[in-house]
Amino acid sequence: MPQPSPAPRPKPALRTELLFNLAFLAAAALLLGVGTTLVAGVLAPGLTPNKLLGLVMLIVALDVGIFIVFGGYLVRRHVLRPVERLMAVADALAAGDLQARAPDAETRDFTLLGERLNRMTDHLLDAQGHLVRAEKLASVGRVAAGIAHEVGNPLGAIGTYVEVLRRRGADPDVTAGIAREIERIDRIVRSLLDYARPREEALQTIDPAPVVRGAFELLQSQGALRTVRATLDLGPDVPLVLGRAHVLEQAVVNLALNAVDALEGVGMGAGGAGEGVVAVGARRWTYEPGHTPVPRRSGDPRWSVFPRGPERRPAHPEIAPGAPGALVFVADSGPGIPPEDRAKVFEPFFTTKQPGRGTGLGLAIVARAIYDIGGLIWVDTAREGGAVFKIFLPEIAQ
């Protein structure tokens, strides 16, 4: 069993450090003053008054020089050097280096200042990303709506001609194949319209736990999870949120089906179930754009620690850092999603599936729908080894 790492020693405050060192300087000055007096008293009988005065002034000058050097070192170490580092980070950010971050400091005050500077930088990056995504969604939505309408009209005409050919005795296999491909194009067109269509339905108070449970039971009853080892993990006291129950249910179903697809080809275990794992759940959570502790699941050992590096999460203008809410997740033990593709998976027509297996609109529609109800969705590395899609919805203000 791995031993827990010792807690880091708390850093001293800047005030404490300065007061301690000033007290040390005062004590040293007192001792040197007493020593100077004793030395002057011992040497006084053998020296003229001018030489004695010169000796005292020399000792005082040496004392002052030592105090200035030592005091300058303390000020430079505890104040000037941390300020210079923060200024360098600020200059780098102003010059366009958005990856620059304030380093750690020796005192608690400058450490907190650096953390707040880094948090401010992260918030600015989130706001910038939000503006870029919003503009991209608007432009893609307009293009998608135009393409859907332009494709829909000739598609209907082609369907009519196929029906005419069928009545005139055309080859049934040929007409059936054409009808099948027309239906596929029609699904893509309807998906484009779903992506581009604005949501006018009013938000309602929903309990995410029964919605997630209902989606999980629906998939089980339809046999969609029979090839994997699926688990439902609902934490206690999942808060109420504003949203649309059918949107959240469709999102969970879509993400779970994607997780099952990611596990295709995994070997079968005892009882006919697959060796792949799909975990669906919800729990109370606090949103932070940066690094936060990973919530423990009900099946995790008490000593387990899930490793997690820094992650970038999206932003929403209605969600403040530290906002409480509900976290809905769908995790799998599949191959996962490379970090460089995690921001692209929610873009229209981006897909990691084989050609012909997907249109790349499913996750884009889910992300658009979750954003429209005031939530966020992102993808991370699952503790099962694959990908975990997380949906955060803020708690209703009491």
C-alpha positions in Angstrom: 0.0 0.0 0.0 1.6 3.3 -1.0 2.2 5.7 1.9 0.7 9.2 1.7 3.2 11.9 1.1 3.9 14.3 4.0 2.0 17.6 3.9 4.2 20.5 2.8 5.5 22.8 5.5 3.5 26.1 5.5 5.5 29.0 4.2 6.2 32.0 6.5 4.6 35.3 6.0 6.6 38.2 4.6 5.8 40.2 7.8 7.1 37.4 10.0 10.3 37.1 8.0 11.0 40.9 8.0 10.2 41.2 11.8 12.4 38.3 12.6 15.3 39.6 10.6 14.9 43.1 11.9 14.9 41.8 15.4 18.1 39.9 14.6 19.6 43.1 13.3 18.6 45.0 16.4 20.1 42.4 18.7 23.3 42.3 16.6 23.5 46.1 16.7 23.0 46.1 20.5 25.8 43.5 21.0 28.1 45.3 18.7 27.4 48.6 20.5 28.2 46.9 23.8 31.4 45.4 22.3 32.5 48.7 20.9 32.1 50.3 24.3 34.1 47.6 26.0 36.8 47.8 23.4 37.0 51.5 23.7 37.2 51.3 27.5 40.1 48.8 27.3 42.1 50.8 24.7 41.3 54.2 26.1 44.4 54.4 28.5 46.9 53.8 25.8 45.4 56.0 23.0 45.0 59.7 22.5 41.5 61.1 22.3 41.7 61.6 18.5 42.9 58.0 18.0 40.2 56.7 20.3 37.6 58.7 18.4 38.9 57.4 15.1 38.8 53.8 16.3 35.3 54.2 17.5 34.2 55.7 14.3 35.9 52.9 12.3 34.1 50.3 14.3 30.8 52.1 13.9 31.4 52.4 10.1 32.1 48.7 9.9 28.9 48.0 11.9 26.8 50.2 9.6 28.4 48.7 6.5 27.6 45.2 7.7 24.0 46.1 8.5 23.5 47.8 5.1 24.9 44.8 3.2 22.9 42.3 5.3 19.7 44.4 5.2 20.1 44.9 1.4 20.4 41.2 1.0 17.3 40.6 3.0 15.3 43.2 1.1 16.5 41.9 -2.2 15.7 38.3 -1.3 12.3 38.7 0.3 10.9 41.7 -1.6 12.8 42.9 -4.7 13.5 39.5 -6.2 9.9 38.2 -6.0 8.7 41.6 -7.4 11.1 41.3 -10.3 9.9 37.8 -11.1 6.3 38.9 -11.0 7.1 41.9 -13.2 8.9 39.6 -15.7 5.9 37.4 -15.9 3.6 40.4 -16.4 5.9 41.7 -19.2 5.9 38.3 -20.8 2.1 38.2 -20.8 1.9 41.7 -22.2 4.3 40.6 -24.9 1.9 37.8 -25.9 3.5 34.8 -24.1 0.2 33.4 -22.6 2.0 30.4 -21.2 4.1 32.4 -18.8 3.2 31.8 -15.1 4.4 33.3 -11.9 7.0 31.0 -10.1 6.8 29.9 -6.5 8.1 32.2 -3.8 9.7 31.8 -0.4 7.0 33.7 1.6 3.3 33.1 1.7 2.4 36.6 0.6 4.2 36.5 -2.7 3.1 32.9 -3.3 -0.5 34.0 -2.9 0.1 37.0 -5.2 1.7 34.8 -7.8 -1.2 32.3 -7.6 -3.7 35.1 -8.1 -1.8 36.4 -11.0 -1.8 33.0 -12.6 -5.5 32.6 -11.8 -6.2 36.0 -13.4 -4.2 34.9 -16.5 -6.2 31.6 -16.7 -9.5 33.6 -16.4 -8.4 35.9 -19.3 -7.5 32.9 -21.4 -10.8 31.3 -20.6 -12.6 34.5 -21.5 -10.6 34.7 -24.8 -11.4 31.1 -25.6 -15.1 31.7 -24.8 -15.2 34.6 -27.3 -13.5 32.5 -30.0 -15.8 29.6 -29.4 -18.9 31.8 -29.4 -17.9 33.4 -32.7 -17.0 30.0 -34.2 -20.4 28.6 -33.0 -22.3 31.5 -34.5 -20.5 31.4 -37.9 -20.7 27.6 -38.1 -24.3 27.7 -37.2 -25.1 30.2 -40.0 -23.2 28.1 -42.5 -24.8 24.9 -41.2 -28.3 26.3 -41.5 -27.6 27.5 -45.0 -26.2 24.1 -46.1 -29.0 22.2 -44.5 -31.7 24.1 -46.4 -29.8 24.1 -49.7 -29.2 20.3 -49.5 -32.7 19.5 -48.1 -34.6 20.8 -51.2 -32.7 18.7 -53.9 -32.7 15.8 -51.5 -36.4 15.8 -51.3 -36.6 15.9 -55.1 -34.1 12.9 -55.4 -36.3 11.0 -53.0 -39.3 11.6 -55.2 -37.5 10.4 -58.3 -36.3 7.3 -56.5 -40.0 6.5 -55.7 -40.9 7.0 -59.3 -38.1 4.6 -60.4 -39.4 2.0 -57.9 -42.9 2.2 -59.3 -41.6 1.8 -62.8 -39.9 -1.4 -61.9 -36.3 -0.4 -61.4 -33.9 -2.8 -59.8 -35.0 -3.0 -56.1 -31.4 -3.4 -54.8 -30.4 -0.2 -56.6 -33.4 1.8 -55.4 -33.0 0.5 -51.9 -29.3 1.5 -51.9 -30.1 5.0 -53.1 -32.9 5.3 -50.5 -30.5 4.2 -47.8 -27.9 6.8 -48.7 -30.6 9.5 -49.0 -31.7 8.7 -45.5 -28.2 9.0 -44.3 -27.8 12.4 -45.9 -31.1 13.4 -44.4 -29.9 12.5 -40.9 -26.8 14.7 -41.5 -29.0 17.6 -42.6 -31.3 17.2 -39.6 -28.2 17.1 -37.4 -27.0 20.3 -39.0 -30.3 22.0 -38.3 -30.3 20.7 -34.7 -26.8 22.2 -34.3 -27.8 25.6 -35.8 -31.3 25.9 -34.4 -31.5 28.3 -31.4 -33.0 27.0 -28.2 -36.1 28.9 -27.1 -37.4 26.4 -24.5 -37.4 27.8 -20.9 -35.1 26.2 -18.4 -36.5 24.2 -15.5 -35.3 22.9 -12.2 -34.1 19.3 -12.6 -32.4 16.7 -10.5 -29.5 15.3 -12.4 -29.3 12.0 -10.5 -32.6 10.5 -11.7 -32.0 11.8 -15.2 -28.6 10.1 -15.3 -30.2 6.9 -13.8 -33.0 7.0 -16.4 -30.5 7.3 -19.3 -28.4 4.4 -17.9 -31.4 2.2 -17.4 -32.7 3.1 -20.9 -29.4 2.0 -22.5 -29.4 -1.2 -20.4 -32.9 -2.1 -21.4 -32.1 -1.6 -25.1 -29.0 -3.8 -24.8 -26.6 -1.0 -25.8 -24.3 -1.8 -22.8 -24.3 -5.6 -23.1 -20.8 -5.7 -24.6 -19.2 -3.8 -21.8 -19.0 -3.8 -18.0 -21.2 -0.8 -17.2 -21.5 0.8 -13.8 -23.7 3.6 -12.4 -22.1 5.8 -9.8 -24.4 8.4 -8.2 -23.0 10.4 -5.3 -25.0 11.6 -2.4 -26.7 15.0 -2.4 -26.4 15.8 -6.1 -27.7 19.4 -6.2 -30.6 20.7 -8.2 -29.7 22.6 -11.3 -31.4 24.6 -14.1 -31.6 22.9 -17.4 -33.7 20.6 -19.7 -34.0 17.0 -18.6 -34.3 15.6 -22.1 -31.2 17.5 -23.2 -29.1 16.1 -20.3 -30.5 12.6 -20.9 -29.7 12.8 -24.6 -26.2 14.0 -23.8 -25.6 11.1 -21.4 -27.0 8.6 -23.9 -24.8 10.0 -26.7 -21.7 10.0 -24.6 -22.3 6.5 -23.4 -22.8 5.2 -26.9 -19.6 6.9 -27.9 -17.8 5.2 -25.0 -19.2 1.8 -26.1 -18.0 2.5 -29.7 -14.5 3.3 -28.3 -14.4 -0.1 -26.7 -15.3 -2.0 -29.8 -12.9 -5.0 -30.3 -12.1 -5.4 -26.6 -12.2 -9.1 -25.6 -15.1 -10.7 -23.9 -15.0 -11.7 -20.3 -17.0 -14.1 -18.2 -20.8 -14.2 -18.8 -20.4 -12.6 -22.3 -19.7 -9.1 -21.0 -16.8 -7.2 -22.5 -13.6 -6.5 -20.7 -14.1 -2.8 -21.4 -15.5 -0.5 -18.7 -18.0 2.3 -19.0 -18.8 4.3 -15.9 -21.7 6.7 -15.8 -22.4 8.9 -12.8 -23.1 12.2 -11.1 -22.1 14.0 -7.9 -21.8 17.3 -6.2 -18.8 19.3 -7.3 -17.2 22.7 -7.3 -16.0 24.1 -10.6 -12.5 25.5 -10.9 -11.0 26.3 -14.3 -7.5 25.1 -13.1 -6.2 22.1 -11.2 -8.5 20.8 -8.5 -8.6 17.5 -6.6 -10.4 14.7 -8.4 -13.6 13.6 -6.7 -13.5 10.1 -5.3 -15.9 7.6 -6.6 -17.8 5.1 -4.5 -15.8 2.1 -5.8 -12.3 3.7 -5.2 -10.1 2.3 -2.5 -9.5 4.7 0.4 -5.8 4.9 -0.2 -6.0 5.4 -4.0 -4.9 8.7 -5.5 -5.7 9.3 -9.1 -2.8 11.1 -10.8 -3.8 14.3 -12.6 -1.8 16.9 -14.3 -2.8 20.5 -15.1 -5.8 20.6 -17.3 -7.6 23.4 -19.2 -11.3 23.6 -18.8 -13.7 25.7 -20.8 -15.4 28.9 -19.5 -18.9 30.1 -19.4 -19.9 33.7 -18.7 -22.5 32.5 -16.2 -20.2 30.2 -14.2 -17.8 31.8 -11.7 -14.7 30.0 -10.4 -15.6 28.1 -7.3 -19.3 27.8 -8.2 -21.0 24.7 -6.7 -23.0 22.4 -8.9 -23.5 19.0 -10.3 -20.8 17.0 -12.3 -22.1 14.4 -14.7 -19.5 12.1 -16.2 -19.2 9.2 -18.7 -15.8 7.4 -18.5 -14.4 4.4 -20.4 -11.3 2.3 -20.5 -10.8 2.7 -24.2 -7.8 4.2 -26.0 -8.7 7.7 -24.9 -8.3 11.0 -26.8 -4.9 12.7 -27.4 -4.5 16.0 -25.6 -4.1 17.8 -28.9 -7.5 16.6 -30.0 -9.5 17.3 -26.9 -10.6 20.8 -27.9 -11.4 19.6 -31.5 -13.8 16.8 -30.6 -16.6 19.3 -30.0 -16.1 21.0 -33.4 -18.6 20.0 -36.2 -17.4 17.3 -38.5 -14.4 16.3 -36.4 -14.4 12.6 -35.6 -11.9 10.0 -34.6 -14.0 7.1 -36.0 -13.4 5.3 -39.2 -14.8 6.8 -42.4 -18.5 6.0 -42.7 -18.9 5.3 -38.9 -19.8 8.8 -37.9 -20.5 12.3 -39.1 -18.6 14.2 -36.4 -21.8 16.1 -35.4 -22.8 14.2 -32.2 -20.4 15.8 -29.8 -20.8 19.2 -31.4 -24.6 19.0 -30.9 -24.1 17.8 -27.3 -21.7 20.7 -26.5 -24.0 23.2 -28.1 -27.0 21.9 -26.2 -25.1 21.8 -22.8 -23.8 25.3 -23.4 -27.3 26.6 -24.2 -28.7 25.4 -20.9 -25.9 27.2 -19.0 -23.5 24.3 -18.6 -20.0 23.2 -19.6 -18.6 20.1 -21.1 -15.0 19.0 -21.5 -13.0 15.8 -21.9 -10.1 14.5 -19.8 -8.2 11.3 -19.0 -10.3 8.8 -17.1 -9.0 6.8 -14.2 -10.1 3.7 -16.2 -7.4 4.7 -18.7 -9.6 6.0 -21.5 -11.5 9.2 -21.9 -14.0 10.8 -19.5 -16.5 13.4 -20.7 -17.6 15.8 -17.9 -20.7 18.0 -17.8 -20.9 20.7 -15.2 -24.2 22.5 -14.4 -24.2 25.2 -11.6 -26.4 24.7 -8.6 -29.6 26.7 -8.3 -29.0 29.7 -6.0 -30.9 29.3 -2.8 
